[in-house]
Amino acid sequence: MKVRVARVDIASHDAMADLFASLREAPPVRGIIHSAGVLRDGTLANQTPEQFREVLAPKLQGAWNLHALSQGMALDFFVCFSSAASLIGSPGQSNYVAANAFLDALVHLRHAEGLPALTLNWGSWAETGMAARLERAASARPGAQGFGAIPVQQGFSVLERLIGSAQVQWGVFPVDWTRLAEQLPGLARQALVQGLLGSVPQRVQAPAFRAQLDAAPPNRKAELLRQHVSGQVSATLGMPESERLSGNERLFELGVDSLLAIEIKNRLASSLGRSLRSTLIFDFPTVNGLVAHLAEELELELGTEVQKKQEASREAQGALSAEIQGLSEQELTSLIDQELESALTR
């Protein structure tokens, strides 16, 4: 058996047309698997047209090129590697969600035309694929949200089983639905996810940590809250348990960006059972600052040392809070990104 490798821009119609022309001289093509993709994550307010173009090109134009140029071929299969993101959404991936939603729609179009068609909405694969190449904090995010990784061998076994399926679309992603409902309540409210969750939302009780905090003696509450906040930040950043955070480290200098800032805020809000301001991490960019503010928000009975930190934090944040009071969410997100850029250039 001979294997031919061709480096071609799948989004270029001319380049792909030349490739298909050369393939007609070889043994006939019997199947196509589209697995190209690019990630350019960011909050919607900070997505640029260029970021959308980069992500859409290999999925949208690339898949369409394969569809158009394979007309007339006697294919046994035409498979698109889509993403679970297009089924249930993914914070910070509006461009990637749109690109994969196009793949799904194209496959349904091919099926309606009587052509071979299958779209697989994959979760992250372990050890390979785009997710495996992400930085530590970003690659740890799906696991923290409740999504597991697909072992490579298991992924290929699933592909082998489904490639001949009469069903047009399959979602393949390991997930802890209870954890998903706790960490991403917005996703849990979607109609599709609610159908998959079944009775899970009703089983999700009041946050366990909040109950633990309320039951702790006053002299333990401050340390318990500090450990919890530090743990939530570390988990979001994908830091090992052995790597401790100092209370005064600025989170933006540790790699927190606007997406991670939102995720930390959401994790804390979920575990504490209350809404928190969208600018939480921008207003209080250290663990100590977060602890002091959250203790005040929760009206906890804490020791004198933490009360002093609360007062110092209020004074330090007073001017900043007044400055950002009238800003829009888009402007606030931009400020967070500017803070990160400033931290990286110090």
LUMLOKE-571566 format. One record per residue (C-alpha): residue in one letter; y, z, x. Coordinates in steps of 0.5 Angstrom, whole numbers, plus 2048, in hexadecimal, padded with zeros to 3 digits. Each point is the difference from the previous one (the first is absolute). Example, Ala and Ser with C-alpha at 12.3 -4.5 7.8 and 13.67 -1.06 7.14 Angstrom:
BEGIN
A7F7810819
S8077FE802
//
This chain:
BEGIN
M800800800
K8077FE802
V8068047FF
R8077FD800
V806804801
A8077FD7FE
R807804801
V8047FD7FA
D8068037FC
I7FC8007F9
A8078007FD
S8027F9803
H7FD7FB7FB
D8017FA806
A7FC804805
M7FA8027FA
A8007F97FE
D7FE7FE807
L7FB805801
F7FD7FE7F9
A8007F9802
S7FC802807
L7FB8047FC
R7FE7FA7FC
E7FD7FD806
A7FC806801
P7FA8027FB
P8038027F9
V8048067FF
R7FC8047FB
G8048067FF
I807803802
I802807801
H808802800
S801806804
A8077FF803
G8058057FF
V807804803
L8038067FF
R807802800
D8018067FC
G8068047FD
T8038037FA
L8037FA7FB
A807802802
N7FF7FE807
Q7FB7FA7FF
T8047FA803
P7FF7F87FE
E7FD7FF807
Q7FB8067FF
F7FD7FD7F9
R8007F9803
E7FB803806
V7FC8037FB
L7FF7FB7FB
A7FF7FA805
P7F9801802
K7FE8027F9
L8047FC7FB
Q8017FA804
G7FA800804
A7FB8017FA
W8037FB7FC
N7FF7FB806
L7F9802800
H7FF7FF7F9
A8047F9800
L7FD7FD806
S7F98027FE
Q8007FC7F9
G7FA7FC800
M7FC804805
A7F98027FD
L801807802
D7FB8067FE
F806805801
F807801800
V802808802
C807803800
F800807804
S8058037FC
S802807800
A7FF8067FB
A808801801
S8017FA7FB
L7FB8047FB
I804807800
G8067FF804
S802803807
P806803801
G8047FD806
Q7FC7F97FF
S8047FC7FB
N7FF7FA804
Y7F9801801
V7FE8017F9
A8047FA7FE
A7FC7FC805
N7F98027FE
A8028007F8
F8017F8802
L7F9800803
D7FD8037FA
A8047FB7FB
L7FE7FA804
V7F8802800
H8018017F8
L8037F9800
R7FA7FD804
H7FB8037FB
A8047FE7FA
E7FF7F9804
G7F9801801
L800800807
P7FD806805
A804806800
L800807802
T805805801
L7FE807804
N8068057FF
W7FE804806
G802807803
S801801807
W7FA7FF805
A7FE805805
E8017FD808
T8027F97FE
G8067FD7FC
M8078017FF
A8008077FE
A7FC802807
R8067FD804
L8058047FC
E803806804
R7FD8077FF
A8058027FB
A7FF7FA7FC
S7F97FF800
A7FF8077FE
R8047FF7FA
P7FA7FD7FB
G7FB806802
A8068057FE
Q8017FD7FA
G7F88007FE
F7FE7F9802
G7FA800805
A7FE7FA805
I7FB7FB7FF
P7FB800806
V7FF7F9803
Q7F97FF7FF
Q8008037F9
G8067FB7FF
F7FC7FA802
S7FA8027FB
V8058017FA
L8037F9802
E7F87FD800
R7FF8037FA
L8067FE7FC
I8017F9803
G7FB7FD7FB
S8038047FA
A8027FD7FA
Q8058057FF
V8077FD802
Q803806803
W7FE807803
G803806803
V7FD803806
F803806802
P7FD808801
V8058047FD
D8008087FE
W8047FF7F9
T8018077FF
R804800807
L8047FA7FE
A8028037FA
E803806803
Q8037FC806
L8037FA7FC
P8018027F9
G8047F97FF
L7FA7FC801
A7FB8057FC
R8057FE7FA
Q7FE7F9800
A7FC7FD7FB
L7FB7FD804
V7FF807805
Q8008047F9
G7FA7FC7FE
L7FC801807
L802807800
G7FD8027F9
S8018087FF
V802801807
P8088017FF
Q7FE8057FB
R7FC804805
V805800805
Q8038077FF
A806804803
P8017FF807
A7FB804804
F805802806
R8058027FB
A7FC8057FD
Q7FE802807
L807801801
D8028047FA
A7FA805801
A802801807
P803807802
P8087FF802
N7FF801807
R7FB7FA800
K8037FB7FC
A8057FE806
E7FB7FE805
L7FB7FD7FA
L8057FB7FE
R8027FF807
Q7F97FE802
H7FF7FC7FA
V8077FC801
S7FD7FF807
G7FA7FE7FE
Q8027FB7FB
V8057FC805
S7FA800805
A7FB7FD7FB
T8057FB7FE
L8027FE808
G7F8800801
M801805805
P7F9804802
E8008077FE
S800803807
E8077FC801
R8058067FD
L8077FE7FE
S806804802
G8048037FB
N8067FD803
E7FE7F9802
R8047FA7FC
L7FB7FC7FC
F8037FA801
E7FF800807
L7F88017FF
G8007FA7FC
V8028017F9
D8037FA7FD
S8037FF7F9
L7F97FF7FD
L7FD806803
A8068047FE
I7FE7FE7F9
E7F9802801
I801807803
K8058017FA
N7FB7FE7FB
R7FA804804
L8048067FF
A8027FF7F9
S7F97FF7FE
S7FE806804
L8058057FD
G8007FD7F9
R8077FE800
S8057FB800
L8047FF807
R8067FC802
S7FF7F9802
T804802807
L7FC806801
I7FE7FE807
F8077FD802
D8038077FE
F7FB804803
P7FD7FC806
T7FD806803
V7FA8047FE
N804806801
G8067FD7FB
L7FA7FE7FB
V7FD807800
A8078037FF
H8027FB7FA
L7FA8007FD
A7FF808800
E8078007FD
E7FE7FB7FB
L7FA8047FE
E804806800
L7FB804804
E800807802
L8007FF808
G802804806
T807801803
E7FF7FB805
V7FE7FA7FC
Q8068027FB
K805800806
K7FD7F9802
Q8017FE7F8
E808802801
A8007FC807
S7FD7FA7FD
R8048007FA
E807800804
A7FD7FB805
Q7FE7FB7FA
G8068017FB
A8057FB803
L7FA7FB801
S7FE8017F9
A8077FF7FD
E8007FA804
I7FA7FD7FD
Q8018027F9
G8037FA7FD
L7FB7FB804
S7FB7FB7FD
E7F9801801
Q8007F9804
E806803805
L7FC807801
T7FA7FC802
S8047FC805
L803806803
I7F9803801
D7FF7FA804
Q806800804
E7FE807801
L7FA7FE803
E8037FA804
S805805803
A7FA805802
L7FC7FB803
T8067FE805
R802807802
//
